[in-house]
């Protein structure tokens, strides 16, 4: 499952786990998280994705498992 960086950023902007985009941030506000997810080996697990957001935002639960599941599903749909 491979998506480009731009697609990963788009996926995260669409799901907007912590509301950055809804609060007026730029569409690439999740670029660091996109990079961290793309650095994971193989198909990312839900725990790995939620962990990326926990570390980035110093807040457990910043990204729910349901949101992480949606991210993984979208990565599969949009893979090149």
Biopython code that builds the backbone (N, CA, C, O; Angstrom):
import numpy as np
from Bio.PDB.StructureBuilder import StructureBuilder

atoms = [
    (1, "UNK", "N", (0.861, -1.168, 0.000)),
    (1, "UNK", "CA", (0.000, 0.000, 0.000)),
    (1, "UNK", "C", (0.903, 1.226, 0.000)),
    (1, "UNK", "O", (1.580, 1.518, 0.986)),
    (2, "UNK", "N", (0.902, 1.935, -1.118)),
    (2, "UNK", "CA", (1.752, 3.115, -1.216)),
    (2, "UNK", "C", (0.926, 4.308, -1.696)),
    (2, "UNK", "O", (0.250, 4.249, -2.723)),
    (3, "UNK", "N", (0.999, 5.367, -0.939)),
    (3, "UNK", "CA", (0.380, 6.622, -1.359)),
    (3, "UNK", "C", (1.471, 7.673, -1.368)),
    (3, "UNK", "O", (2.464, 7.564, -0.648)),
    (4, "UNK", "N", (1.279, 8.687, -2.186)),
    (4, "UNK", "CA", (2.251, 9.769, -2.223)),
    (4, "UNK", "C", (2.086, 10.658, -0.987)),
    (4, "UNK", "O", (1.072, 10.598, -0.291)),
    (5, "UNK", "N", (3.077, 11.460, -0.740)),
    (5, "UNK", "CA", (3.025, 12.396, 0.386)),
    (5, "UNK", "C", (1.832, 13.332, 0.232)),
    (5, "UNK", "O", (1.107, 13.582, 1.195)),
    (6, "UNK", "N", (1.627, 13.849, -0.976)),
    (6, "UNK", "CA", (0.511, 14.773, -1.201)),
    (6, "UNK", "C", (-0.837, 14.113, -0.924)),
    (6, "UNK", "O", (-1.730, 14.733, -0.347)),
    (7, "UNK", "N", (-0.981, 12.865, -1.334)),
    (7, "UNK", "CA", (-2.234, 12.140, -1.078)),
    (7, "UNK", "C", (-2.406, 11.903, 0.417)),
    (7, "UNK", "O", (-3.509, 12.038, 0.945)),
    (8, "UNK", "N", (-1.319, 11.551, 1.100)),
    (8, "UNK", "CA", (-1.407, 11.326, 2.546)),
    (8, "UNK", "C", (-1.823, 12.613, 3.263)),
    (8, "UNK", "O", (-2.658, 12.578, 4.168)),
    (9, "UNK", "N", (-1.254, 13.727, 2.868)),
    (9, "UNK", "CA", (-1.630, 15.014, 3.459)),
    (9, "UNK", "C", (-3.105, 15.306, 3.182)),
    (9, "UNK", "O", (-3.819, 15.803, 4.054)),
    (10, "UNK", "N", (-3.555, 14.996, 1.971)),
    (10, "UNK", "CA", (-4.960, 15.218, 1.618)),
    (10, "UNK", "C", (-5.878, 14.358, 2.483)),
    (10, "UNK", "O", (-6.904, 14.839, 2.964)),
    (11, "UNK", "N", (-5.520, 13.099, 2.681)),
    (11, "UNK", "CA", (-6.321, 12.199, 3.516)),
    (11, "UNK", "C", (-6.438, 12.766, 4.926)),
    (11, "UNK", "O", (-7.530, 12.818, 5.492)),
    (12, "UNK", "N", (-5.313, 13.190, 5.489)),
    (12, "UNK", "CA", (-5.329, 13.709, 6.859)),
    (12, "UNK", "C", (-6.097, 15.023, 6.953)),
    (12, "UNK", "O", (-6.762, 15.281, 7.956)),
    (13, "UNK", "N", (-6.011, 15.854, 5.919)),
    (13, "UNK", "CA", (-6.771, 17.108, 5.922)),
    (13, "UNK", "C", (-8.268, 16.824, 5.864)),
    (13, "UNK", "O", (-9.059, 17.523, 6.498)),
    (14, "UNK", "N", (-8.658, 15.801, 5.106)),
    (14, "UNK", "CA", (-10.077, 15.456, 5.003)),
    (14, "UNK", "C", (-10.628, 14.947, 6.327)),
    (14, "UNK", "O", (-11.737, 15.310, 6.721)),
    (15, "UNK", "N", (-9.865, 14.116, 7.008)),
    (15, "UNK", "CA", (-10.357, 13.541, 8.262)),
    (15, "UNK", "C", (-10.155, 14.511, 9.432)),
    (15, "UNK", "O", (-10.917, 14.488, 10.399)),
    (16, "UNK", "N", (-9.128, 15.359, 9.340)),
    (16, "UNK", "CA", (-8.883, 16.440, 10.311)),
    (16, "UNK", "C", (-9.026, 15.969, 11.764)),
    (16, "UNK", "O", (-9.901, 16.446, 12.486)),
    (17, "UNK", "N", (-8.166, 15.032, 12.195)),
    (17, "UNK", "CA", (-8.328, 14.387, 13.506)),
    (17, "UNK", "C", (-8.398, 15.321, 14.709)),
    (17, "UNK", "O", (-9.133, 15.048, 15.658)),
    (18, "UNK", "N", (-7.653, 16.404, 14.683)),
    (18, "UNK", "CA", (-7.664, 17.291, 15.853)),
    (18, "UNK", "C", (-8.268, 18.660, 15.539)),
    (18, "UNK", "O", (-8.168, 19.584, 16.347)),
    (19, "UNK", "N", (-8.893, 18.792, 14.370)),
    (19, "UNK", "CA", (-9.612, 20.017, 14.046)),
    (19, "UNK", "C", (-8.770, 21.183, 13.570)),
    (19, "UNK", "O", (-9.219, 22.328, 13.622)),
    (20, "UNK", "N", (-7.554, 20.914, 13.105)),
    (20, "UNK", "CA", (-6.711, 22.019, 12.632)),
    (20, "UNK", "C", (-7.305, 22.718, 11.416)),
    (20, "UNK", "O", (-7.353, 23.947, 11.356)),
    (21, "UNK", "N", (-7.753, 21.934, 10.457)),
    (21, "UNK", "CA", (-8.304, 22.504, 9.224)),
    (21, "UNK", "C", (-9.604, 23.250, 9.531)),
    (21, "UNK", "O", (-9.848, 24.336, 9.005)),
    (22, "UNK", "N", (-10.424, 22.658, 10.382)),
    (22, "UNK", "CA", (-11.693, 23.300, 10.760)),
    (22, "UNK", "C", (-11.460, 24.642, 11.443)),
    (22, "UNK", "O", (-12.305, 25.535, 11.384)),
    (23, "UNK", "N", (-10.297, 24.777, 12.095)),
    (23, "UNK", "CA", (-9.978, 26.032, 12.779)),
    (23, "UNK", "C", (-9.156, 26.981, 11.921)),
    (23, "UNK", "O", (-8.583, 27.943, 12.434)),
    (24, "UNK", "N", (-9.092, 26.716, 10.597)),
    (24, "UNK", "CA", (-8.467, 27.662, 9.681)),
    (24, "UNK", "C", (-7.024, 27.381, 9.313)),
    (24, "UNK", "O", (-6.406, 28.197, 8.629)),
    (25, "UNK", "N", (-6.462, 26.256, 9.741)),
    (25, "UNK", "CA", (-5.078, 25.940, 9.375)),
    (25, "UNK", "C", (-4.994, 25.600, 7.890)),
    (25, "UNK", "O", (-5.993, 25.260, 7.257)),
    (26, "UNK", "N", (-3.803, 25.699, 7.359)),
    (26, "UNK", "CA", (-3.562, 25.365, 5.955)),
    (26, "UNK", "C", (-3.818, 23.880, 5.714)),
    (26, "UNK", "O", (-3.729, 23.070, 6.636)),
    (27, "UNK", "N", (-4.135, 23.531, 4.473)),
    (27, "UNK", "CA", (-4.434, 22.132, 4.121)),
    (27, "UNK", "C", (-3.258, 21.197, 4.401)),
    (27, "UNK", "O", (-3.450, 19.989, 4.542)),
    (28, "UNK", "N", (-2.052, 21.740, 4.484)),
    (28, "UNK", "CA", (-0.886, 20.889, 4.751)),
    (28, "UNK", "C", (-0.490, 20.887, 6.235)),
    (28, "UNK", "O", (0.650, 20.572, 6.578)),
    (29, "UNK", "N", (-1.419, 21.233, 7.089)),
    (29, "UNK", "CA", (-1.133, 21.316, 8.530)),
    (29, "UNK", "C", (-0.698, 19.978, 9.118)),
    (29, "UNK", "O", (-0.029, 19.943, 10.151)),
    (30, "UNK", "N", (-1.066, 18.895, 8.478)),
    (30, "UNK", "CA", (-0.707, 17.564, 8.969)),
    (30, "UNK", "C", (0.477, 16.959, 8.210)),
    (30, "UNK", "O", (0.630, 15.738, 8.184)),
    (31, "UNK", "N", (1.304, 17.788, 7.602)),
    (31, "UNK", "CA", (2.437, 17.284, 6.816)),
    (31, "UNK", "C", (3.390, 16.449, 7.661)),
    (31, "UNK", "O", (3.862, 15.408, 7.201)),
    (32, "UNK", "N", (3.683, 16.876, 8.877)),
    (32, "UNK", "CA", (4.603, 16.119, 9.738)),
    (32, "UNK", "C", (4.024, 14.752, 10.081)),
    (32, "UNK", "O", (4.751, 13.759, 10.103)),
    (33, "UNK", "N", (2.740, 14.696, 10.345)),
    (33, "UNK", "CA", (2.090, 13.428, 10.653)),
    (33, "UNK", "C", (2.032, 12.534, 9.408)),
    (33, "UNK", "O", (2.197, 11.318, 9.504)),
    (34, "UNK", "N", (1.798, 13.140, 8.250)),
    (34, "UNK", "CA", (1.815, 12.380, 6.997)),
    (34, "UNK", "C", (3.183, 11.740, 6.795)),
    (34, "UNK", "O", (3.280, 10.565, 6.442)),
    (35, "UNK", "N", (4.236, 12.515, 7.019)),
    (35, "UNK", "CA", (5.594, 11.985, 6.875)),
    (35, "UNK", "C", (5.841, 10.833, 7.847)),
    (35, "UNK", "O", (6.418, 9.812, 7.473)),
    (36, "UNK", "N", (5.407, 11.000, 9.081)),
    (36, "UNK", "CA", (5.609, 9.957, 10.092)),
    (36, "UNK", "C", (4.863, 8.674, 9.715)),
    (36, "UNK", "O", (5.392, 7.577, 9.893)),
    (37, "UNK", "N", (3.656, 8.804, 9.204)),
    (37, "UNK", "CA", (2.887, 7.626, 8.795)),
    (37, "UNK", "C", (3.544, 6.949, 7.597)),
    (37, "UNK", "O", (3.619, 5.722, 7.536)),
    (38, "UNK", "N", (4.021, 7.750, 6.645)),
    (38, "UNK", "CA", (4.657, 7.176, 5.463)),
    (38, "UNK", "C", (5.983, 6.498, 5.789)),
    (38, "UNK", "O", (6.440, 5.646, 5.027)),
    (39, "UNK", "N", (6.603, 6.858, 6.899)),
    (39, "UNK", "CA", (7.863, 6.227, 7.312)),
    (39, "UNK", "C", (7.645, 4.858, 7.957)),
    (39, "UNK", "O", (8.594, 4.090, 8.107)),
    (40, "UNK", "N", (6.411, 4.548, 8.336)),
    (40, "UNK", "CA", (6.120, 3.250, 8.940)),
    (40, "UNK", "C", (6.298, 2.158, 7.891)),
    (40, "UNK", "O", (6.030, 2.367, 6.708)),
    (41, "UNK", "N", (6.749, 0.998, 8.338)),
    (41, "UNK", "CA", (6.977, -0.120, 7.404)),
    (41, "UNK", "C", (5.705, -0.943, 7.234)),
    (41, "UNK", "O", (4.970, -1.195, 8.189)),
    (42, "UNK", "N", (5.467, -1.352, 5.995)),
    (42, "UNK", "CA", (4.307, -2.185, 5.720)),
    (42, "UNK", "C", (3.005, -1.416, 5.864)),
    (42, "UNK", "O", (2.975, -0.187, 5.786)),
    (43, "UNK", "N", (1.950, -2.153, 6.071)),
    (43, "UNK", "CA", (0.638, -1.536, 6.278)),
    (43, "UNK", "C", (0.592, -1.024, 7.716)),
    (43, "UNK", "O", (0.746, -1.802, 8.658)),
    (44, "UNK", "N", (0.380, 0.277, 7.886)),
    (44, "UNK", "CA", (0.356, 0.821, 9.247)),
    (44, "UNK", "C", (-0.780, 0.219, 10.074)),
    (44, "UNK", "O", (-1.883, 0.004, 9.571)),
    (45, "UNK", "N", (-0.499, -0.044, 11.323)),
    (45, "UNK", "CA", (-1.542, -0.529, 12.229)),
    (45, "UNK", "C", (-2.287, 0.665, 12.806)),
    (45, "UNK", "O", (-1.808, 1.798, 12.764)),
    (46, "UNK", "N", (-3.460, 0.389, 13.340)),
    (46, "UNK", "CA", (-4.241, 1.458, 13.968)),
    (46, "UNK", "C", (-3.464, 2.049, 15.140)),
    (46, "UNK", "O", (-3.479, 3.261, 15.353)),
    (47, "UNK", "N", (-2.791, 1.198, 15.892)),
    (47, "UNK", "CA", (-2.007, 1.664, 17.042)),
    (47, "UNK", "C", (-0.866, 2.574, 16.592)),
    (47, "UNK", "O", (-0.581, 3.576, 17.248)),
    (48, "UNK", "N", (-0.215, 2.239, 15.487)),
    (48, "UNK", "CA", (0.870, 3.089, 14.990)),
    (48, "UNK", "C", (0.342, 4.464, 14.582)),
    (48, "UNK", "O", (0.958, 5.485, 14.886)),
    (49, "UNK", "N", (-0.786, 4.487, 13.901)),
    (49, "UNK", "CA", (-1.345, 5.771, 13.461)),
    (49, "UNK", "C", (-1.810, 6.595, 14.649)),
    (49, "UNK", "O", (-1.507, 7.786, 14.725)),
    (50, "UNK", "N", (-2.539, 5.990, 15.577)),
    (50, "UNK", "CA", (-2.967, 6.765, 16.750)),
    (50, "UNK", "C", (-1.749, 7.242, 17.529)),
    (50, "UNK", "O", (-1.772, 8.327, 18.111)),
    (51, "UNK", "N", (-0.685, 6.441, 17.548)),
    (51, "UNK", "CA", (0.542, 6.828, 18.232)),
    (51, "UNK", "C", (1.204, 8.045, 17.608)),
    (51, "UNK", "O", (1.735, 8.896, 18.322)),
    (52, "UNK", "N", (1.179, 8.136, 16.294)),
    (52, "UNK", "CA", (1.751, 9.305, 15.608)),
    (52, "UNK", "C", (1.080, 10.586, 16.118)),
    (52, "UNK", "O", (1.755, 11.572, 16.413)),
    (53, "UNK", "N", (-0.231, 10.559, 16.217)),
    (53, "UNK", "CA", (-0.957, 11.745, 16.661)),
    (53, "UNK", "C", (-0.777, 11.995, 18.157)),
    (53, "UNK", "O", (-0.732, 13.148, 18.587)),
    (54, "UNK", "N", (-0.675, 10.946, 18.941)),
    (54, "UNK", "CA", (-0.423, 11.104, 20.378)),
    (54, "UNK", "C", (0.902, 11.806, 20.605)),
    (54, "UNK", "O", (1.000, 12.708, 21.437)),
    (55, "UNK", "N", (1.919, 11.395, 19.867)),
    (55, "UNK", "CA", (3.244, 12.019, 20.007)),
    (55, "UNK", "C", (3.221, 13.449, 19.476)),
    (55, "UNK", "O", (3.734, 14.357, 20.129)),
    (56, "UNK", "N", (2.639, 13.657, 18.314)),
    (56, "UNK", "CA", (2.633, 14.991, 17.708)),
    (56, "UNK", "C", (1.893, 16.028, 18.535)),
    (56, "UNK", "O", (2.312, 17.182, 18.626)),
    (57, "UNK", "N", (0.794, 15.606, 19.133)),
    (57, "UNK", "CA", (-0.051, 16.564, 19.828)),
    (57, "UNK", "C", (-0.036, 16.398, 21.343)),
    (57, "UNK", "O", (-0.787, 17.061, 22.058)),
    (58, "UNK", "N", (0.828, 15.504, 21.825)),
    (58, "UNK", "CA", (0.979, 15.255, 23.273)),
    (58, "UNK", "C", (-0.376, 15.036, 23.939)),
    (58, "UNK", "O", (-0.637, 15.510, 25.044)),
    (59, "UNK", "N", (-1.219, 14.306, 23.232)),
    (59, "UNK", "CA", (-2.573, 14.083, 23.740)),
    (59, "UNK", "C", (-3.055, 12.692, 23.348)),
    (59, "UNK", "O", (-3.389, 12.453, 22.187)),
    (60, "UNK", "N", (-3.091, 11.777, 24.309)),
    (60, "UNK", "CA", (-3.658, 10.469, 23.992)),
    (60, "UNK", "C", (-5.097, 10.640, 23.505)),
    (60, "UNK", "O", (-5.860, 11.425, 24.068)),
    (61, "UNK", "N", (-5.449, 9.925, 22.494)),
    (61, "UNK", "CA", (-6.803, 10.041, 21.946)),
    (61, "UNK", "C", (-6.955, 11.140, 20.919)),
    (61, "UNK", "O", (-8.067, 11.403, 20.460)),
    (62, "UNK", "N", (-5.852, 11.796, 20.543)),
    (62, "UNK", "CA", (-5.930, 12.851, 19.529)),
    (62, "UNK", "C", (-6.488, 12.306, 18.214)),
    (62, "UNK", "O", (-7.153, 13.019, 17.462)),
    (63, "UNK", "N", (-6.208, 11.048, 17.956)),
    (63, "UNK", "CA", (-6.750, 10.365, 16.787)),
    (63, "UNK", "C", (-7.380, 9.069, 17.288)),
    (63, "UNK", "O", (-6.686, 8.215, 17.839)),
    (64, "UNK", "N", (-8.669, 8.920, 17.104)),
    (64, "UNK", "CA", (-9.363, 7.728, 17.580)),
    (64, "UNK", "C", (-9.042, 6.530, 16.687)),
    (64, "UNK", "O", (-8.547, 6.691, 15.572)),
    (65, "UNK", "N", (-9.325, 5.346, 17.185)),
    (65, "UNK", "CA", (-9.115, 4.134, 16.390)),
    (65, "UNK", "C", (-10.023, 4.132, 15.156)),
    (65, "UNK", "O", (-9.620, 3.660, 14.093)),
    (66, "UNK", "N", (-11.229, 4.649, 15.290)),
    (66, "UNK", "CA", (-12.123, 4.726, 14.125)),
    (66, "UNK", "C", (-11.545, 5.642, 13.054)),
    (66, "UNK", "O", (-11.623, 5.342, 11.863)),
    (67, "UNK", "N", (-10.967, 6.754, 13.482)),
    (67, "UNK", "CA", (-10.334, 7.675, 12.537)),
    (67, "UNK", "C", (-9.122, 7.010, 11.897)),
    (67, "UNK", "O", (-8.924, 7.111, 10.686)),
    (68, "UNK", "N", (-8.315, 6.336, 12.700)),
    (68, "UNK", "CA", (-7.143, 5.633, 12.178)),
    (68, "UNK", "C", (-7.567, 4.568, 11.164)),
    (68, "UNK", "O", (-6.911, 4.389, 10.138)),
    (69, "UNK", "N", (-8.650, 3.873, 11.448)),
    (69, "UNK", "CA", (-9.164, 2.850, 10.526)),
    (69, "UNK", "C", (-9.545, 3.499, 9.193)),
    (69, "UNK", "O", (-9.245, 2.958, 8.129)),
    (70, "UNK", "N", (-10.196, 4.640, 9.250)),
    (70, "UNK", "CA", (-10.582, 5.347, 8.036)),
    (70, "UNK", "C", (-9.338, 5.751, 7.241)),
    (70, "UNK", "O", (-9.317, 5.639, 6.016)),
    (71, "UNK", "N", (-8.312, 6.217, 7.936)),
    (71, "UNK", "CA", (-7.064, 6.608, 7.277)),
    (71, "UNK", "C", (-6.470, 5.416, 6.535)),
    (71, "UNK", "O", (-6.094, 5.541, 5.369)),
    (72, "UNK", "N", (-6.381, 4.260, 7.198)),
    (72, "UNK", "CA", (-5.824, 3.062, 6.563)),
    (72, "UNK", "C", (-6.670, 2.655, 5.359)),
    (72, "UNK", "O", (-6.127, 2.302, 4.312)),
    (73, "UNK", "N", (-7.985, 2.701, 5.499)),
    (73, "UNK", "CA", (-8.862, 2.353, 4.379)),
    (73, "UNK", "C", (-8.661, 3.295, 3.197)),
    (73, "UNK", "O", (-8.620, 2.852, 2.049)),
    (74, "UNK", "N", (-8.538, 4.578, 3.471)),
    (74, "UNK", "CA", (-8.324, 5.547, 2.397)),
    (74, "UNK", "C", (-6.957, 5.359, 1.752)),
    (74, "UNK", "O", (-6.815, 5.527, 0.540)),
    (75, "UNK", "N", (-5.960, 5.016, 2.544)),
    (75, "UNK", "CA", (-4.642, 4.735, 1.980)),
    (75, "UNK", "C", (-4.740, 3.588, 0.973)),
    (75, "UNK", "O", (-4.125, 3.630, -0.092)),
    (76, "UNK", "N", (-5.520, 2.569, 1.324)),
    (76, "UNK", "CA", (-5.717, 1.449, 0.414)),
    (76, "UNK", "C", (-6.445, 1.842, -0.858)),
    (76, "UNK", "O", (-6.071, 1.420, -1.953)),
    (77, "UNK", "N", (-7.479, 2.646, -0.711)),
    (77, "UNK", "CA", (-8.274, 3.081, -1.868)),
    (77, "UNK", "C", (-7.462, 3.955, -2.811)),
    (77, "UNK", "O", (-7.620, 3.888, -4.030)),
    (78, "UNK", "N", (-6.598, 4.770, -2.238)),
    (78, "UNK", "CA", (-5.876, 5.759, -3.056)),
    (78, "UNK", "C", (-4.441, 5.359, -3.389)),
    (78, "UNK", "O", (-3.674, 6.166, -3.915)),
    (79, "UNK", "N", (-4.084, 4.133, -3.086)),
    (79, "UNK", "CA", (-2.706, 3.705, -3.333)),
    (79, "UNK", "C", (-2.417, 3.676, -4.826)),
    (79, "UNK", "O", (-3.303, 3.465, -5.654)),
    (80, "UNK", "N", (-1.157, 3.892, -5.135)),
    (80, "UNK", "CA", (-0.729, 3.934, -6.551)),
    (80, "UNK", "C", (-0.053, 2.647, -6.946)),
    (80, "UNK", "O", (0.371, 2.498, -8.092)),
]
sb = StructureBuilder()
sb.init_structure("model")
sb.init_model(0)
sb.init_chain("A")
sb.init_seg("    ")
for serial, (resi, resn, name, xyz) in enumerate(atoms, 1):
    if name == "N":
        sb.init_residue(resn, " ", resi, " ")
    sb.init_atom(name, np.array(xyz, "f"), 0.0, 1.0, " ", f" {name:<3s}", serial, name[0])
structure = sb.get_structure()
